[in-house]
Amino acid sequence: MNARALYPGLVTALWLLPVLALLQAAVGPRLEVQGVLPGLVLLAVVCWGILRGMDQGMMWAFFGGLLLDVFSGWPFGANTVALVVVASLVSLGEGTFIRTHALLPLATVFGATVLYYLIVFFILESTQHPVDWVAGIRSIVLPAALYNAVLTVVAFPLVRRLEDRVYPVPRANW
Amino acid sequence: MVETRGGRRFAVFFFVAAFLILLVGRWLQPVDTVAQTAFAPFAAVVSGVSNAVGDTIGGIFNAGQLRSENQYLKTQNAKLVRELVLAQANLHDYALVKRMVKFEDKNSHMDYLPGRVIWQDPTGIRSYVYIDKGSRDGMRQGMTVLDEFGFFVGSISRVMPSTSQVLLLENPSSSVGALDLTTRAVGVVDGNLSGPPQMTDVLTGDKVHVNDLIVTSGQMNLYPRNLVIGQVTRVSTQTDQLFQRIDVRPAADFRHLEIVQVIRNWVPSIPAQVVPAR
């Protein structure tokens, strides 16, 4: 992919991701269910990665992660690394099989959320922030993965519509 | 397929850049501060609007729950009025005794500055919140933060010009000297990333009961004393262990923190040397 092809995606990320990060940090508590916050940035990054492939997914992950790091009190870069790693794995299939089944984006978001938190926990543990892994997975990771997967039902079609507007010509490999 | 293996250079660039940022993150704090300062006014507006809208919608949908809560609060209020009368009588006696023994309580002249929570940690790991008061308002690192009812929330861990980061009691980096108000057993309440805070360093021989109130002990002069931290929910004692394991339910509701109070005139004074130099 050349830089010109990345440009519309970059412009979209530049306005959409700050809005989502701001909403996640400032309005997130209002959207929480049983103490679990929605991962709006993660959802956008994963859905865009599924639809637009690795380069675009990682670009969004990088930018979205930086924004989450700005709003977060944990070591700077933890969210960036976690999201970039998640986006790289999500985009490996380049969406070809994910597009074929309606439930696969849900499963992808579920897995991506689990991986994201495991990486963040690992970074926290490595930076002198003790993590109770079993309790963390039970009380934070799995509920968040479930919540994000449910939100994908709404988020994925929205991101797909956005993609259709940003890139009116479909990708050659679909 | 449009993309080639060579076309992955962007992906590799972002991958490497992300790890570099994590490695040098400590030195990027000035950039982080600038970004947070830039986002703060937007976050204040968005959280203000969401609180107003959320309260209105919540009021409509939770009418039944609010009625029962109201009834409960009325009962509690009646109980508290009775306790207040007793406390006022005790206060009078205390003032007399204090004057007689010339005892000075540093807690009695606390200056509170209210602040609004403008955002909380977006990762879902609830350990920090940010308030709309910063160095311009006299915030300093280490200042104690209470919720709107006066329950212990945490302390200021980072100060920016117009915002401050509050380290919550729940954060694993948080350690607060604590005291069982009933039995006077002393310990430390440590934050826990994925469970209730735990009171540690309480000797197995010390008495601690479920429902006992835990308050700040004021040891090491890090926090004012007698601020309510929470209530004991579980005590686990093993005779072969030196210390007990005690779960504490925080009195402050960290999920719905909107307004906090910062104690401005209490700045921690850590002893220069805990252990005297040889």
Interface residues (C-beta under 8 A of the other chain):
Chain A: M1 N2 A3 A5 L6 P18 A21 L22 L23 Q24 A25 A26 V27 G28 P29 R30 E32 G35 V36 L37 G39 V41 G53 M54 D55 M58 M59 A61 F62 G65 L66 L68 D69 V70 F71 S72 G73 W74 P75 F76 G77 A78 N79 T80 V81 L83 V84 V85 S88 S91 E94 Y117 V120 I123 L124 H129 P130 V131 D132 A135 G136 R138 S139 I140 A144 R171 A172 N173
Chain B: M1 V2 E3 G7 R8 F10 A11 F14 F15 A17 A18 F19 I21 L22 L23 V24 G25 R26 L28 Q29 D32 A35 Q36 F39 F42 A43 V46 S47 S50 N51 G54 I118 W119 Q120 D121 P122 T123 G124 I125 R126 S127 Y128 Y130 S157 R158 Q165 L167 P172 S173 N192 L193 S194 G195 R255 H256
